[in-house]
Amino acid sequence: MKNAMQRVTLALLLTLALSGCALQNPAPRVAVYDFGPGPLNSTAPTPGKPLPTLLLEILEAPAALDNTAVLYRLAYADSQQVRPYALARWTMTPSQLLRQHFRQQLGQQRALLNPGDSTGPNAAKPLLLQIELEEFSQLFESADKSTGLLRLRATLTRPGTKGGQWLAQRSLTVQHKASTADAAGGVQALAAATEAAAQELDQWLREFER
C-alpha cells in the first residue's frame, strides 16, 4: 500500500513538473503574413482619356506554390531545393495574394472585371490579361544575405469570336533585397517585389491601351 501511494505521489509530481515546463516554455506560434492593408486613401484617376476595361484572369501557379507556405532557397547550398519556413505562412496562396494586389494597383486607373462578369451589350470587349506565376521565394545568396524573388509571365489578348487576338507577352523577373535573413525579411522583400512587378505591368499595359 505504501509503495502504491509513493508511485501515485511521484506520478502527480511529474505531471505538475511537466505542466510547469509547458507554461514556462509555450509552443512557438506560427506567424501569418500578407501584403498589408493596401491603399488607405482612394487614388483619383489620371486626367485624360480613360483606359480600356481589363479582364484579369485567375493567376496560374505551379504545384509548389499552391499552398500557404513561405518558401526559401539556399543558392549557396542547393538552389534546386525549395524549403518552407516552419513557423511562417501566408494568409492565402501566393497566386491569390498577387491577384489581389494586382487588382488593387491596376484597378486604380482602369475598370477591372473578373472571369464571368458581364458587360453591356454595346460595350467594347475588354482586354484579357493572363498571368502565370513561376517563382515566389526568398533566395539566400549567403547565410545572411537574401532577396525576395518573383518571376512571372503575362499574356495580353483581345477576345473575339474566333478565339481572340494575341497582342503581346512579357516575362518579368523582380528581386528586392531582404532587410533581415529570416521569414519576416523575406515576406517584406516579396511584397516589395510584387509592388514593383505591378508597376511594370501597369506601364506595359498602357502601351496597348492607348
Sequence and secondary structure as in RCSB ss.txt:
>XXXX:A:sequence
MKNAMQRVTLALLLTLALSGCALQNPAPRVAVYDFGPGPLNSTAPTPGKPLPTLLLEILEAPAALDNTAVLYRLA
YADSQQVRPYALARWTMTPSQLLRQHFRQQLGQQRALLNPGDSTGPNAAKPLLLQIELEEFSQLFESADKSTGLL
RLRATLTRPGTKGGQWLAQRSLTVQHKASTADAAGGVQALAAATEAAAQELDQWLREFER
>XXXX:A:secstr
 HHHHHHHHHHHHHHHHHHHHHHHS     EEE S S  SS     SSS    EEE   B  GGGSSSEEEEEET
TTEEEEEEEEEEEEESS HHHHHHHHHHHHHTTSS EE TT    TTS   EEEEEEEEEEEEEEEETTEEEEEE
EEEEEEEE  TTS EEEEEEEEEEEEE SSSSHHHHHHHHHHHHHHHHHHHHHHHHHHH 
